[in-house]
Amino acid sequence: MARGWHGWLRRGVLAGALVAVAFTPGQASGSSSSGCTASRCGAAGIVRWVRPLPGSWTATSDVLGTVRAAQGGGGQAYAAAGRDVAAIGFDMTVYAYSARSGDPLWAKELTGFPAGSQIVSVRVWPGVVTVGVARGPELDAASSSQRTVILTAGAGRQLHSYPAAPFGGAIAADTRNTVVVGSTAVTSYDNATGRVSWSRATGHASQDWRSDSGHVYVAQAAGGYLGTGPVTALRKISLRTGAEQIVRPSGGSFNGRLSAVLRDVVLFSGAQGVSAYSGTTGQFLWRRAGAVPESVDVTAGLFYLTVGSTLTGVQPWTGRTQARVTGVNGADSGGVYGVRNGVALGLDLGPLGEAWGYDVTSQRVIWTTRPLPWPHYFVDLSGIGGSADPDNATVLLTACPQRIATASGQLCQDPELVLIDR
């Protein structure tokens, strides 16, 4: 498995990694984190609600945890939580719950698709839920024809579907408009009519992209994200108006592949490390040799890079180190699933699983949940949605409190969808 979501996005052939963890955990299965005491746990780490899940699920002892059973009708499950709605989708049905109470809101079977189609992403926005669907029997996420379906968040009413790129789809949405990354363009649609509000061409092949602060940055490389050509320019497109700026580096090409964007600084990664550039002028800013980009702390405004076994938070414009995560609960930085507002999220695996928060300043665990046996962490390769939206202080997991051994594996008797505060 490639380390980090940046590698997954470049390598479309690794579509199966969508259900794996964001960073390969360093914790051993069944290990237990160092719990925080009641006096310093606070509200974070509280399990807000637990709800039973339909369908057939298994509980595995590896990093996957509680996942859909292949013999139960198919494919992987995808989930995301917003401020008001949490949603999970698998096969061709989406289930929605109140993010506050966990009360079931609706279940919607998607229609208008050929047999063999399957959900490949779920994202939650104010007023709408967007669902990626790979069409037909050829479900290789790197090459299949895909659509983005718009559902109303309150009732699950199916509004429209729009063409989408593999590893693209909806990158901004509300009740009025949806912006979709397609194979050859970034397009904003009017949700009331389904008509195009604006569209900006991005070339003949699907490209790497990242969104930040109301813009999407689309790489321009020969052959797209599966090609070997260098990135010679970036298209910086306003998600609100579609206004476009072409950003070019002074050296003719950027050093590596587009991996992250934060506060108008774009990060490129390659075999030698990472390089940062201005997202407005293309000016080179700094380089960190041997580093691998892992995540972005949107709230605190830091890129997180792995160098050796250390997860390092760096300031976007200067590259100066602001935080370090080393030896979390006896694990290396691979045990961390992302950092939000200076607190790293971690999971213990196996039957005694817990989620925990590790303060990168004080270098200690500041909260833990109650046991969440066989937890599963959802990944969205775009960084939008998945288990832990960087703009939302919740984490959505699946868990399995009871399982039985069968000839085909460990069947989960009571699969659960769990929402925790962090």
Buried (B, 14 or more C-beta within 10 A) or exposed (E): EBEBBBBBBBBBEBBEBBBBBBBBBBBEBEBBBEBBEEEEBEEBBBBBBBBEBEBBBBBBEEBBBBBBBEEBBBBBBBBBBBBBBBBBBBBBBBBBBBBEEBEEBBEBEBEEBEEEBBBBBBBBBEBBBBBBBBBEEEBEBBBBBBBBBBBBBBEBEBBBBBBBBBBBBBBBBEBEBBBBBBBBBBBBBEBEEEEEBBBBEBBEBBBBBBBBEEBBBBBBBEEBBBEEEBBBBBBBBBBEEBEBBEBBBEEEBBBBBBBBBBBBBBBBBEEEBBBBBBBBBBEBBBBBEEBBBBBBBBBBBBBBBBBEEBBBBBBBBEBEBBBBBBEBBEBBBBBBBBBBBBBBBBBBBBBBBBBBBBBBEEEBBBBBBEBBBBBBBBBBBBBBBBBBBBEBBBBBBBBBBEBEEEEEBBBBEEBBBBBBBB
